Amino acid sequence: MPSDRQKIGEARREKILHTLRQSVGPITGRALAAEMNVSRQVIVSDINLLKAGNEPILATSQGYLYMPAQPASRVSRLMVCRHTAEQTEEELLLIVKHGGIVKNVMIEHPVYGEMTASLMLHNATEVRRFIYELASSDSTLLSVLTDGVHMHEVEAEHNAVLDRIEEELKQAGILYQE
């Protein structure tokens, strides 16, 4: 028989799921913690338990997202890029401006192998927030580890949009070509 503490935890996780499902954008761990009246670490633990139960929750730089399986109507493509840290905002804005979603960033590290960080950037506002958080947190880009070379999985409505994004990145000197 579950204890009162277990029942409280289960109820809180159901409330977290409900909140994430209803949200149109990411919700920070801090905001969930305030809403649930618990610490951020409790939220992290709850999210991990929900993920272990196969809930499609994605942790991004902007917060948590509930990501049910997408219909196959959208397409995605891996784009290999290389640029300076100062060109990061330009790169991301080019992608979202033309209708792309920057799903993640990946690098191939010589020791660790593939390293991926979820981004889920849909528009210029989210890009600018990401750039601001990067600068204000004193963090560095993953691509610093690979001399600027990195990959983004970019999603769009159809291949023509992805073609246009690649062309724009190429014209900006950002699309990596050997």
C-alpha positions in Angstrom: 0.0 0.0 0.0 1.5 3.4 -1.0 2.4 5.7 1.8 1.0 9.3 2.0 4.4 10.6 0.8 4.2 8.3 -2.3 0.6 9.4 -3.0 1.7 13.1 -2.8 4.5 12.5 -5.2 2.3 10.7 -7.7 -0.3 13.5 -7.5 2.4 16.1 -8.0 3.8 14.2 -11.1 0.3 14.0 -12.5 -0.1 17.7 -12.0 3.3 18.3 -13.7 2.2 16.2 -16.7 -1.0 18.1 -16.9 0.8 21.4 -16.8 3.3 20.3 -19.5 0.6 18.9 -21.8 -1.4 22.2 -21.6 1.6 24.4 -22.2 2.2 25.9 -25.6 5.9 26.4 -24.8 8.7 25.3 -22.5 8.3 25.6 -18.7 11.3 26.1 -16.5 12.1 23.8 -13.6 12.0 26.9 -11.4 8.5 27.8 -12.6 7.3 24.2 -12.0 8.9 24.2 -8.5 7.1 27.4 -7.6 3.8 26.1 -8.9 4.2 22.8 -7.0 5.7 24.4 -3.9 8.7 22.1 -3.9 12.4 22.6 -4.7 13.8 22.5 -8.3 15.6 19.3 -7.4 12.3 17.6 -6.6 11.1 18.7 -10.0 14.2 17.3 -11.7 13.6 14.0 -9.9 9.9 13.9 -10.8 10.7 14.6 -14.5 13.3 11.8 -14.5 10.6 9.4 -13.0 8.1 10.5 -15.6 10.7 10.0 -18.4 11.5 6.5 -17.0 7.7 5.8 -17.3 8.0 6.6 -21.1 6.5 10.1 -20.9 7.8 12.1 -23.9 9.3 15.0 -21.9 12.2 16.9 -23.4 14.6 19.1 -21.4 15.6 22.1 -23.4 17.7 25.2 -22.7 14.4 27.0 -22.2 12.7 24.5 -19.9 10.7 21.3 -20.2 8.4 20.4 -23.1 5.9 17.6 -23.5 6.6 16.2 -27.0 4.2 13.5 -28.1 5.1 11.8 -31.4 4.8 14.1 -34.3 2.8 13.2 -37.4 5.1 12.2 -40.3 4.0 15.2 -42.3 7.0 17.3 -41.2 10.6 16.6 -42.5 13.9 17.1 -40.9 17.5 17.2 -42.0 20.9 17.3 -40.4 22.9 20.4 -41.3 26.6 20.6 -40.7 27.8 24.1 -39.8 30.9 25.9 -38.9 31.2 29.4 -37.6 32.5 31.7 -34.9 30.7 32.2 -31.6 29.8 35.6 -32.8 27.9 34.2 -35.7 25.7 31.9 -33.6 22.7 34.3 -33.4 23.0 34.9 -37.2 22.9 31.2 -37.9 20.0 30.4 -35.7 18.0 33.4 -36.9 18.5 32.4 -40.5 17.1 29.0 -39.8 13.9 30.1 -37.9 13.4 33.1 -40.2 12.9 30.7 -43.1 10.5 28.4 -41.3 12.9 25.9 -39.7 12.9 24.6 -36.1 16.3 24.1 -34.6 15.7 20.9 -32.7 19.2 20.4 -31.3 23.0 20.9 -31.7 25.4 18.0 -32.0 29.2 17.6 -32.1 31.5 14.6 -32.7 33.9 14.7 -29.8 37.1 12.6 -30.3 36.8 11.0 -26.8 33.1 11.2 -25.8 31.7 10.5 -29.3 28.5 12.2 -30.3 27.2 14.9 -27.8 23.8 16.3 -28.3 21.9 19.2 -26.6 18.2 19.8 -27.2 17.4 23.4 -28.3 13.8 23.4 -29.8 14.1 27.0 -31.1 11.0 28.0 -33.2 11.3 31.7 -33.6 13.5 34.8 -33.2 12.3 35.5 -29.7 13.4 32.0 -28.6 16.7 32.4 -30.4 17.4 35.8 -28.7 16.5 34.3 -25.3 18.9 31.4 -25.9 21.7 33.8 -26.9 21.0 36.0 -23.8 21.0 32.9 -21.5 24.2 31.7 -23.0 25.9 35.1 -22.5 24.5 35.7 -19.0 25.4 32.2 -17.7 29.1 32.5 -18.8 28.6 29.2 -20.7 30.3 28.2 -24.0 29.0 26.6 -27.1 29.5 22.9 -27.7 31.2 23.8 -31.0 34.1 25.3 -29.0 35.2 21.7 -28.5 35.3 21.0 -32.3 36.8 24.2 -33.8 33.3 25.5 -34.6 32.1 22.4 -36.5 28.7 21.2 -35.3 25.4 19.9 -36.6 21.8 20.9 -36.2 18.7 18.8 -36.8 16.4 21.2 -38.5 12.7 20.5 -38.9 10.3 22.1 -41.4 7.0 21.7 -43.2 8.6 20.3 -46.4 12.0 19.8 -48.1 11.8 23.0 -50.1 12.0 24.9 -46.8 15.1 22.9 -45.7 16.7 23.5 -49.2 16.1 27.2 -48.8 17.6 27.2 -45.3 20.7 25.3 -46.5 21.1 27.8 -49.3 20.9 30.8 -46.9 23.4 29.2 -44.5 25.7 28.5 -47.5 25.5 32.1 -48.7 26.3 33.3 -45.1 29.4 31.1 -45.1 28.0 29.0 -42.2 27.1 25.7 -43.9 30.2 23.5 -43.6 31.7 22.4 -46.9 35.0 20.6 -47.2 
